[in-house]
Amino acid sequence: MEDSKVLNYIEDVLENMPADWLRLTTHRLDIYNEPLAKTQFLEQFESLFKERNAETATLSALPTAYDYIRLGHPLSSVLEWAIASIHNLKPENVISFSSRTMPVLAVLRKNLLSHKNTRIVYTGELPAFFDAEVLAYVYGYKFDLERVEKLEEVSEFNGSTIFFSQEDEVGHANLTPSIDFYVSVHAQLGSIILVNGEQNSGYISEIQHVRRRESIAMTPANCFTALQLLVKKPASDLEKRDTAANKAQVVDLIKGITGTSTNALIGSSGLSIQYAIMMGLVHDALEKHPGKDIRFVVPPNCYGGTNDQARRIAAILDNVEVVDLLVDRDYNMVQSIDTVLEKIASQDAVPYIIAEIPTNPRVEVPDLIKLREVLSKERKTASGETAVDPVFILDQTFCPNYQFVSKDGILSTIRTISYVSGSKFPSGGKATAGYCVANTKAEALLEKIDQHLRLCDNEATDLQMEILAEQLPSMNQRIADAYRNTREFVNFIKETLPEAKINFVSEELAEEGFTPSVFSLDLPTKGNTDEERESYKRALNDKLINMMIGEIPHESKYCVSYGQLKGSYWTIPATSTQGTTKEADKDYIARVSLSPNMDLELHKKVFKDFVEQI
């Protein structure tokens, strides 16, 4: 493939691409086939390239690439395809990251599990945030560092060789046979890893999975800039933002929203923040409780990314295990925590509990007084010593306005870290950035969390920070308005289809400040067997969602979303956010989220039409 043809076509694509390629943070499930996510997009994109067709309408009709901005998106796929074409690689051999270190950590993780040697070769100096000692001590990664003057000096090595190259260009790589992985790092945009040689193809899915669970792809805005640099066009987005001022404003806004006095930490996504929290706590336990095992307590049916990430950390660290916390359906979060903490105390292990409040997808809130009591209870080890007290890691994405960790908050007396996915209400769906705060009891832990956020280079980008500064001031008002729409719609469903089971916060809880705008809907079913009833219910879910999208296409989307600025969003969590959850723990119910700006009466009309058809 001639480079000039590729670059000329990319120029046309940049000129005509759909606006949503830059703006969307969540995928459209109506044009998404998960097993074919990237391949399907690129196969059709390559067909357009061969036809030299870069019309906006045809680009808009392409299927969704990957499943989130976090894992990948149209512009990251185009960037990777273009660089692969220039270097005669398969597109899957090129993977972009917003982080400058995570592609290296992805190879180190794979080689740790495979018991394979790794060498990191570099010119000049490694960036200050690359902390080799911590990578060895906390993550258990084993590697050699080797500085060379030029690439030609790289000798043979028994294992994997990563060449870490810091450069101003995009797309440059000298893929000599002695290099297995070429990591091209751009100071402002992120990094691109090129997997060199068929013998390394087994790393591709592992590297992509690290991007999916512990980091994010290079953002749409930065991919757009990278593509401009690739075709030698003036980069439109490299102008300096006042990031320091934006960050200071965001930190102050988060303090006001959460009622905390400590500075918030802001990452490139909710999972980026969660990874820093988990690795920071592992680091703290290694220093404060040497020799003790660590237990991450996680609901098995919670968001799939949380579940998967916890298990991936446990897989590489001998002293870390995941313990299931049963919180939904017939289980009570408080009782489950009590049982689990008693067992962990008897083992003299360090307990870290991750939980969503309200829960997902059933939107339940535990008795908070009893939750505080059970978390505060002093427990004994098998030998009668005082057990390590838990750290409660609270995902409050569904209710970011509730002040759990303020000075007088319900959890002020327990070491608590609260985090939020910024792709929801904080940014109004405009960015994936997430943040965490701590109460005064857990304040000392933030230093370690910040250290690992920087080490992984998973901090929010300049544009993400700018978007949060724009959107956070109106967040609480948007939450209130969206809740009102949701409560009205829920009440309408109860009147129109009383047999349906709705999982939504009670009005009493709402008065206490729990005002989410998401609910789950268990539609009535029929059949002679459990299988027939489940099958009927799933078909009814699809019918409802298809009617809503088909009749209100300008507002309703088949999408995993929450906290957006307008419209409504419909999905089945078992097929999306619970994607990596064990099948037995999946919940095949519809999840609906409403925004502050939508045609509620039209939604009621379509729902009434749906009921009349069943």
N, C-alpha and C positions, 0 to 999 in steps of 0.2 A: 504494500500500500504506500503510495507516494505521500511524503510528509506534506507537501504543498496542498494536495487535494484535501487531506484531512484538515489542515489549518484553515483553508479557505471555507470549508463547510462549517467548521466551528464558528468562524466569523459570522456566517449567515444565521446560524442557530442563536448566537448571542443577540443578534439584531431582532430576531422574530420570536424568541421563546415566550411561552405563556407567563404571565405575571405571577401565577401561583407557584411557579418553580422557585421563585425567590421568597414567597410569603408563607406557604403552607408549612406547618410543623407536624401535622398528623396526616396519615395516609387516608386515601379514599378506598374503602373496602369494596366499593362497587366495581372498581377497575383494578382489583388486586387479587393475584393468585399466589399465595405464599410460597408454595414449592418452586414456582418459576419467577420469583420476585425480580431479581436483577437480570436473569437471562432473557426473560420475556421482553423486558423493556429494551435491552440492548439488541436483541435480534431484530425487533421492529425498527429500532433507531438505525441500525446498520443498513437495513433495507432502504430507509429514507436517504441515507448517505449515498448509496449506490445510485439512487434515482436523482440525487442532488435536490431533494425536496426538503426545504426548511421552512415551509409555510406554517404559520402559527396554528392553524386549524389542525393540521396533521400532527404537529408536536403535542397539541393538547389532547389528542385522542390516544396517545401512547399509554399503556397500562402503568400503574403505579410501580415505581422502582423501590425495592425493599419495603419495609413496613413503617419506618419512622425516619424523621430527620436524623435521629440519633444513630441509627444503623446505616442509613444511606438514603439517597433521594435522587431525583433526575439529574441535577447539576453535578453531584459527586460521581454519578455513573458516567456522565458525559466526559468529565475531566479524566477519570480513570481509563475510559475507552480511548480517548485521544492520546494519552501518554503511552498506553499499551501499544497502540497502533504505530507510534513513532519508534518504539523499541522492539517491535516484532514480538510482543508478548500477548498472551491471552488477556482479555479485559479483567478476568478475575484475579490475575497476578498483580494487579495494581490496586492498592487500598489506601484511601485518604483518611487522615485523622485531624481533628481540631487540635489535639494534643501533639506536642513534639517528642514526648517520651513513650507514650503508650504502645506504639508499634514495636519498639524495642522490648518493652515489658511483655508483649504478647509472645514474642519468640522465646524469651527467657522462661515464660510459664510453660510453653510447650516442651522445651528442652528439659526443664526440671522434671516434668512428668515422664519424659522419655529417657531420662538419665543420659543426656547427650551434652557434650561440651559446647560452650559458646564463647566466641571471641568478639568483642566490640572494638572495631578499628576506627580511628578518627584522625582528622588533621586539625591543627590549631589547638583549641581548648574545648573541653566539654562544657556545656552550659552549667551555670552555678546550681540550678535546681536538680541536676542529675547527681543524686547522692548514692554512690556505689555502696557505702557502708550500710546504709539503711536498707537498700535493696537486698543485701545479703542477710542482714540481721533479722529483719521483720518479714520479708517476703520469702526468704530462703533461696533466692536466686543465686546461681553460681555462674561466674563468667570471668574472663580475662579482659583487661583493658590494654590496648596497644595503640600508641600514637605513632603516626607515620607522616613524612613530609608530603608524599604524593601517593596516589592509588597504586602505582606500579610497584611500590615497595611491599605490597601485601603478599605474604608467602603462603604456602600450603598450610593447612590446619586440620587436625583430626576432630571435626565437629562442624558447627555452624559459624560462619563469619558474617557479622553485621557490619556494614560500612555506614557510619553516621556522618552525614555530610550537611554542613550548614551553608546555605547558599541563597543568593538573591533571585536566581532564575527559577522558573517552574518548568519541570519536565526534563531537566538534564539528569543523566545518569550514565556512568561508564560501567557497563555490566561485564566485567572480566570474569573468567571462570573461577577465580579464587573468591569471588563475592557471592554469598548465598542470598543476602538481603541487603538491598540498597535503600537506606532511609534518607530521603531528601527533605531537609528541614528548612522551612521559611519562617523567619522570626515573627512575622505578623499574621501568617495565614494558617500555620499548622505544619503537617508533615504528610509525606506520601511514601509508602513502602512498596518497593518493587521486589517481588519474589522471583528469584533467578534460578532457572533450571528445573527440569521435570522432577528431579529427585526431591525438590522442596514443595511440590504441589500439595502434600499432606498438611502443610502449615496454613493454607489459605483459609479454610473454614475456621480454624482456631483463631487466626488473627481477626477475622471478621467478627467472631463471637466476643472477643475482648472489646472490640469497638462497640458492639451492641450492648454489652453488660456493664463495662467499667469506664466507658468513655463515650465519645460521639464521633460521627463522621465530620470531616471539614464542613463547616456550615454553608448553607446556600450562598450567602453573601460573599464568603471567602472563596468558595469554589468559582463563583462568577469572576471575582478578581483574578484568581489563578488562571482561569481560561483566557482572560484578557491579556495577562502577561505571556501566556503560552503563544498567543497569536501576535504578540508584539504590539498590542494596542495599549494606549494609555490606560492604566488601571483606575477605574472611577472610584474605588472604595478604599484607597490607601491614604486618603487625607487623614490628618490627625484629628481624632475626637478628643474632647476634654474628658478622658476616661477617669482621671483622678477626681474631678468634680462630680461626674456621674456616680462613681462608686461611693463617694462620701454622702451624696444625696440618697442613694439606695440604702446604704447602711442606716442612715437616720430614719428613713421611712420604715424600714423593717423594725427598728427599735420601737417606733411608735405603734406599729400594728401589733407587735408581739408583747409589748410592755416589758421588754428586757433592757438591760443596761450594757450588755456585752456586744461587741461588734459581730455582725453576721458574717458568715463565710459564704461566698457566692461562686457556684460552680457552673460548668457548661450544661449540666442537666441534673435532674433529680437523682439519677443513678450515679452520676459523677460525684455528687455530694455524699450519697450513701456509701460509696466505695471509700471515700476519704474518711468518713465516720468510722466504718468498720476497721479499716487498716490502722487508723489512728488509735482506736481502742485496743486492737491487738498489740500495737507498739507500747501503749500505756501499761497493759497487763504484763508484758514481758519485763518491763522495768519495775513495776510496783509489786507484782506477784510472781516472781521468777519460779519456774517449776510447776506452776499450777496450770491445769487445763482450762480452756476457754470454751464456753457454750453460747452460741448464738441461737436464741429462741425465736422461732419464726412461724407464723400461721401457714399451714401447708396450702391453703387456698387463697392466699393473698396475691397481690400483683405478681405476675410471673417473673418480672425482672428482679424483684427483691428476693424471691425464692431461689432463683437460679444463681444470683450473685453470691448469696450466703453459702450455697453448696459448692460453688466454684472456689471460694476462699478456703473452705474446709478441705477441699480435695488436695490443696497444695501445702497445707500446714498440719503437721502431725498432731499438734496440741489443740486443734480447733475442731469442734463438732457442731452440727446443727441439730436442734431439738424441736420437734413439732409442737406448736401451740394451737390447740383446737379452740376456735372462737366463734364459729358461725353455726347456724341451724340449731341443733339441740345442745350446743356447748356454750358455756358461760366463760367469757374471757377471764374474769376475776378468779373463779374456781380453778381454771386451767393454769393460770399463772401461779397460784398458790401451790398446786401439785408439782408443777415443774420446778419451782424454786426450792421446794423441800428436797427434791431429788438431787438438784445441782449442789445444794448446800452439803448434803451428806457425802457428796463426792469431792468436796472442798475445791470446787471449780469456780471460775469467774463468770457470772451470768450477765449477758447482754440481751435485752429483749427488744425485738423490733415488732411494732404493731401499728396498724392503721386505725385511726379514730376520726370519723365513723369508719366502720369496716367496709370492705369492697368485695363483692358487689351488693351485699345486703344492707348496707347503710345503717348499721347498728352502733349504738353508743353504750358502753358498759356503765355500771353504777360507779361514778367517779370517786365517791367517798370510799367505797369498798376497794376500789382499785388502788387508791392512795394507801389505804390501810395494809393491803396485802403486799404492796411494794415496800412499805416502811418496816414491816415486821422483821425483827432480828431473828436470824436463824443460826443453827448450830451445825457444825461438821460432825461426822461420825465419831470423831475423837473428843467432841465437846467444846471445840474452839468456836469463836465467833466467825461465821461465814462471811465471805466478801459480799457486800451489798450490791444489788443490781444497778445497772444503768438502763434506763428506759429510753429507747430510741423511738420517737413518735413520728410517724408519717401522718401529718395533718393536712395533706394536700386537699382533701375534701372540705376542710374547714379552716383555712389559713387565718381567718380573722379571730378565732377563739384564743384567748390568752392563757393557754395551759401553763406556760413557764414564766409568767410575770412574777413580780415580787410576792404578790398575794394570790397567785394562781393555784389551782387545785393540786398541781404537781410540784409546787415550789419547794417541798421538803424532801423530795426524792431526786437523786441525780438524773436529770432528764435533758436529752438533746432532742430538739424538734426540727424537722426538715420538711420542705415543701417543694414540689415540682413546679418550677416557674412557667412551664408551658401551659398551665391552667390559669387560674385567676390572676396571679401576679403580672403576667405579660399579656393576658387576654388572648392567649394562643399565638402570639407573635414571635416567641422565642422559647427555646427549651431550657434556658438557664434555671437553676434551682438554688436554694439557699438553706442554711441551717443556723439555728441559734441555740443557746444553752441557758438554763437558769443558773443562779449564783452557785448552787451546789455542784454543778457540772462545769463551771466556767474554766477550771484548770485543764479540762480535756480539750478545749478548743485549740490550744497550741499544737498538740499532736495532730489533730484533724487538719489544721491549716498546713502543717508540714507535709502531710501526705497529699493534700489537694495540690500543693505546689510541685511536689516530686512527680506526681502523675501529670502535671501541666494541664490539669482539668479545670482551671479557673474560667469564669465566664469571659467571653470575648468582649472586645470594646463595644461592638454593636449591641450585643445582648445586654450589656450594662446600660447602654443608652435607652434601649427599649424598656427595661425595668424602671428607669428613672422617669420615663414618660407615663407608664401605665400604673405603677403602684399607687400614686396619689388617689386614683379613682377606684381602687380595688374594693374597699369595703362597701361603697355605695353600689357598685356593680353586683356584689354578692347579695346585698339586701334586695335589689330589684329582681335578680334572677331567682332568688328564693321565693319571692311573691308569685312570680309566674309559675314556678314549680308547684307550690302549694295549691294554687288555683287549678292547675291541670290535674294534679293527683286527686283532689276532691271531685273534679268532674269525672274522672275514671271510676272512682268509687260509686258515684251515683249511676253512671251509665253501664258499668259492668261490675256489679257488686261481688260476683264470684271470683274475680281476679284477686290475687294476693299481691299487695304492694309493699315493698320494703322502703320506707322513708322515715325520717325522724318524726317523732310525735310533736304535737304543737307545744307540749310542755317543755320538751328538749329545745325546741326552737326559741322559746322564751328565755331559756338559759344561755342562748347564743349560738346553738348549733343550727346553722341555716345553710345547709348544702343545697345545691340545685341539681342534684342527681338522684335518681331513684331506680330501683329495679322492679321489674314487672313479671310476675309469675302468672301467666295466662291460664284460664280454666282449661281443663283437658277432658278427654274421654277415651275409653278403650277397655278391653277385658283383661289386659296384662300390663305390667309395668312398662314393658317395651312399647306396647301400642300407645299407652298414655304419653310416654316420653316423646315418641315419634310425632304424635299429633300436636303436642305442645310446641315442639321445635318448628314444625311446619307453620303453626299459627304465628309464632314469633316472626318468621320470615315474611308472612303475609302482611302483618301489621307494618313492619319496617318498610317493605316495598311499597305499600300504599302511601305511607307518610312521605317517602322520598319521591315517589312517582307523582303525587298530587301537589306537593309543596317543594318542588326541586330548587327553588330559589332560596329556601331556608333550611330544609331538612337534609342532613348528610348521613351517609352510612359510614360512620367514622368513630374512632376512639378519641374522644375529646371531652373537655370539661372546662368551664370558665371562659369560653370564647366570648367575643364581643357581641355576636348576633347569631340568630338561628337556633336550630336544635340538632342534636346528635344522637344517633341510635346505633347500638351494637349488641353483640352477644359476647360477654367477656370470655366465655369458655373457648371462643374461636379467635380471641385477640389478646387481651391483656393477661389472660391465664394460660397463654400458649405453652409455657413450659411446666405448668402445674400438672401433677399426676392426674390421670384421667378420672380416677375415682373421686378426686376432690374438686373436679370442675363443676361449675354451676351453669347449666344451659338456660339461663333466664335473660330476658331483654334488659339492657341498661339504657336509660334515657337521661340526657342532660339538656337543660334548657338555659337560655341566655337572658340577659336583661332586655334585649332588643329583638322581639319576634312577634309574629302575628298569632297570638294565642287563640283567638276565636276561630281562625282557620284550622289550627291544629285540633281544636275540639270538634269541629265539623267533620274532619277526616276520620277522627277516632270514632265518632258516632256512626259514620258510614261503615266503618270496619265492623263494629258490633252488630249492626243490622245484617251483615253478610255471614255472620257465624251463628 
